[in-house]
């Protein structure tokens, strides 16, 4: 499963900004929309993409 462009932009923005609120503002989205854009592929993959700690960071899928 590939991320679609809006999901990829949201994921990248969250990692770069260090949080959903700032990323959402940078993208012109609500925080809820940014969260949903990242949560949707997480549900499909059944794996978290973002580590839920501050600052947010990408989660490695394999070690």
N, C-alpha and C positions, 0 to 999 in steps of 0.2 A: 504494500500500500504506500503510495507516495503522498506527500503533503501537497495540497493544492496551493496556488500562490498566496491567497490571503492567510492560510494557516501558516505557511512558511514565514511570511512577513511578521505575523504575530509572534511566532516562536522566536525569531531572530530579535525582534524588538524587546521582548521580555528578558531575554538573556543579556542584550546590550544595555538595557535600562536598569536591570537589576530588580524589576518588579512589574506587576501587572498594571498598576495605576499609571505610572509614568509611561509605560509602553503604550497603553491605550490612548493617553493624551497625545503622544507623539504620532500615533497612527490616525488620530481623529475618530477614535472609537470609544464606546463606553467600556468601562472596566469589565462589565459582564460579557460584552462581545469579544474582547480580547481573551478572557478566560475560556469562553466557549470555543474559540478558534484553536486553542491549545488542547482543551479537554477532549474534543471530538476525536482527533487521531489517537490520543491516549486510550480512549475507550476501544477504538478499533484494534489497536495493537495489544490491548490488555497489559500495558506497561506505562509507567510514568515517563514523560519526557523532561519534566522539570522537577528538580529536587525542591521540596516544599520547606525551604529555610531561607533566611535572608542572608546575603542577597541571593536571588534565584540563580540557578546554574543548570546547564544541561546535564542530564543524567546519562552516564554511559550505559548502553544497552548490553554490552558484553565486557567481560574483564579478561 
